[in-house]
Amino acid sequence: MSTRIYLDWNATAPVCAEAHAAVTAALGLLGNPSSVHGEGRAVRKCLEEARAVVADLVGAEPRNVIFTSGGTEANVLALGPWLDAGGKAPDRLLMSAVEHPSVRSGHRFAASLVEDLPVDSNGVVDLSVLAARLDELSGRSLRPLVSIMHANNETGVIQPIVAAADIVHGAGGLLHVDAVQSVGRVSCKINELSADFLTLSGHKLGAPTGVGALVTRNDALHLPDAVIKGGGQERGRRAGTENVLGIIGFGAAAAALGEASGGDVIRLRDRLEAGLRDVTRDTVVFGQGAERVPNTTLFAVPDIKAETALIALDLAGMAVSSGAACSSGKVAPSHVLAAMGVPPRLAQGAIRVSLGPTTEAAEIDFFLKAWRKVVMRLSKGRSGLAA
Ligand code: PLP
């Protein structure tokens, strides 16, 4: 066991050995993948091999994989004026209240055309509200684009995508699914989910940062206006010389994933959650009443602030994160927990522990030991502490 313990896989997974080796080897490649000479063609071949592997990971056709700079850019690209053959561009964007900020910003939809879908206390989207709203829109001949994430980055809660897709397609709409936190953790095939678009991010599954993909289910879907315009790369849907090293790393990481079974990780997460309750009986695990990806626990203990606890845990050698967005290094209130109706006082204590396939039981035990000390220190004299 290393001296630092990394339990923040939902933020970024460690680069896996396969991606590391593939990227290192690719540093020796010469040539632009758009060049017609032999060097260029050799690089192109590597890109297309990676595209085929990423496509296979989600059961899509390679030509329907658009490489991007990550999940954020894939979400930006998705939330635009898609058309199907002879169809009509979406007039409204509906999204769950717990989407990642890169979806929440709505992109090419005017703010007045964006609507929220509420979630229940576990963070699961309310499908009856979706159905009623889409019914109303289709009565006015308005076409919706709906964006619902597969698994939530904070809680790990899995959304009922197949049922949502039924409702969306029944109303003539399109469904975008942000699968950044689910791919590789649970089965995530575009056709089985009935999603029209899937967002993927390489660095959540063992590739380097800075690469992702938007995957479309259907050849007949056209994005009339690319976000990044210029050259004809990615069949005109995303200009700019491709991130060759990142894409090769993405392909290698995707190939290394295999079938997501999650069994070992679930056992470790159960050990973690039982251990947390052992430390203090008033531990709250968010989203516990819903199906979750196997690797994620978001929890809080009343009156313990995440910001303080994270610093103490970091000093003790542990990398975990607050449930809330902290992309600027500051812990902000979580819109996910707010949407779930969690009182702000409890939400400010939310700590996310996210595991990966190489996480060991000894690391969980070490974390629990450190957590016990932190709780003892930060909650002197309170009841609820187990002996
Ligand atoms: N969507 C979800 C659910 C995420 O968790 C993240 C990253 O945390 C993103 C999108 C953005 O991905 P990227 O960091 O590749 O831009």
Residues whose N, C-alpha, C, O or C-beta is under 5 A from the ligand:
A	BS01	PLP	N10 A11 G70 G71 T72 E73 H100 A151 N153 D178 V180 Q181 S201 G212
